[in-house]
Amino acid sequence: MIACISMLIDHIGASLIEAGVLHSMETYKKVAAYMPWDWWTIDTVLRVIGRAAFPIYCFLLVEGFFHTRNIKKYGLRLALFAVISEVPFDMAFMDRVFYPGYQNVYFTLYFGLLAMMLASKVDKIWVKLLPCGLCMVLAELAHTDYGALGVGIISAIYLIHVIRGKTSPETGTQILPKWLYSGERGKANLKWFFYLFYPCHLVLLVVIRYLWIGFWV
């Protein structure tokens, strides 16, 4: 939930302010005439707060990898929502129905999961680095959100699990303190909510931006 809230705050800045108010000087002048706020500072604050989301999602992805009952279905869900989220992602941040030059974060998570799946097939740590590096390159070539850095963070968390916990499903508790994370799933079954939150909140932001900016323009 912390990651969802942080991501929403980040995307309010990226979609409503950067792709909305600050999209053009003409739009900015019209909005600023009625709302003379420091939009650049507001955007910076929102984006800084939003930086907390991605590392949390990376950690949860790795936990999901160790806990899932069916890794193939896990990967299929990520791939499915990557496709579902692409048009909302492009509309929210690129103001286009389809923009092939940049892909949503679900693709990054998918490449991260693929890196862990391939790395789990070998035992030696240094050999595990090879598939992780390969997926980092693939993410960068595909122009996914966070690119090679994103897959690198996922791979690093995964390797910490392996080195410190020998791939035990409870190794997440060795990365975070027990009081912060018990290694157990929460009581509320919100799996599909978290999958749907990404494309749905992007659609909502697009609608708000068009209604809001459309009023000024």
Rosetta blueprint (number, residue, H / E / L):
1 M L
2 I H
3 A H
4 C H
5 I H
6 S H
7 M H
8 L H
9 I H
10 D H
11 H H
12 I H
13 G H
14 A H
15 S H
16 L H
17 I H
18 E H
19 A H
20 G H
21 V H
22 L L
23 H L
24 S L
25 M H
26 E H
27 T H
28 Y H
29 K H
30 K H
31 V H
32 A H
33 A H
34 Y H
35 M L
36 P L
37 W L
38 D L
39 W H
40 W H
41 T H
42 I H
43 D H
44 T H
45 V H
46 L H
47 R H
48 V H
49 I H
50 G H
51 R L
52 A L
53 A H
54 F H
55 P H
56 I H
57 Y H
58 C H
59 F H
60 L H
61 L H
62 V H
63 E H
64 G H
65 F H
66 F H
67 H H
68 T L
69 R L
70 N L
71 I H
72 K H
73 K H
74 Y H
75 G H
76 L H
77 R H
78 L H
79 A H
80 L H
81 F H
82 A H
83 V H
84 I H
85 S H
86 E H
87 V H
88 P H
89 F H
90 D H
91 M H
92 A H
93 F H
94 M L
95 D L
96 R L
97 V L
98 F L
99 Y L
100 P L
101 G L
102 Y L
103 Q E
104 N L
105 V H
106 Y H
107 F H
108 T H
109 L H
110 Y H
111 F H
112 G H
113 L H
114 L H
115 A H
116 M H
117 M H
118 L H
119 A H
120 S L
121 K L
122 V L
123 D L
124 K L
125 I H
126 W H
127 V H
128 K H
129 L H
130 L H
131 P H
132 C H
133 G H
134 L H
135 C H
136 M H
137 V H
138 L H
139 A H
140 E H
141 L H
142 A L
143 H L
144 T E
145 D L
146 Y L
147 G H
148 A H
149 L H
150 G H
151 V H
152 G H
153 I H
154 I H
155 S H
156 A H
157 I H
158 Y H
159 L H
160 I H
161 H H
162 V H
163 I H
164 R H
165 G H
166 K L
167 T L
168 S L
169 P L
170 E L
171 T L
172 G H
173 T H
174 Q H
175 I H
176 L L
177 P L
178 K L
179 W L
180 L L
181 Y L
182 S L
183 G L
184 E L
185 R L
186 G L
187 K L
188 A L
189 N L
190 L L
191 K H
192 W H
193 F H
194 F H
195 Y H
196 L H
197 F H
198 Y H
199 P H
200 C H
201 H H
202 L H
203 V H
204 L H
205 L H
206 V H
207 V H
208 I H
209 R H
210 Y H
211 L H
212 W H
213 I H
214 G H
215 F H
216 W H
217 V L
